[in-house]
Amino acid sequence: MLGINLFANYFPLKWIVLSAKPEVMYNWYKKEYSNSNIKTTKNHFIPAFSVGGGLYLKPFLLQLNYELIQDKYSPYGHDIFFTLGFMF
């Protein structure tokens, strides 16, 4: 999988962060079954747009995020997820 994204962080207070991250990924998928001659190949683009919020404890960003588009191939799943970032 290969992806590109942009992100924006907003700090309403110096220790609170709100973020938005639009992203597009390209997935190469190939599966071969050993018991048969069946081969599956799926190549596709995956859109994602995650939003979140959390704490900025210099230099770390601790956030809870949610992916809004909910594409069935999204690596983020359908639940809230945690991220840990480092800002220097």
Sequence and secondary structure as in RCSB ss.txt:
>XXXX:A:sequence
MLGINLFANYFPLKWIVLSAKPEVMYNWYKKEYSNSNIKTTKNHFIPAFSVGGGLYLKPFLLQLNYELIQDKYSP
YGHDIFFTLGFMF
>XXXX:A:secstr
 EEEE  EEEEEETTEEEEEEEEEEEEEEEEE TTSS EEEEEEEEEEEEEEEEEEETTEEEEEEEESS  TT T
T SS EEEEEE  
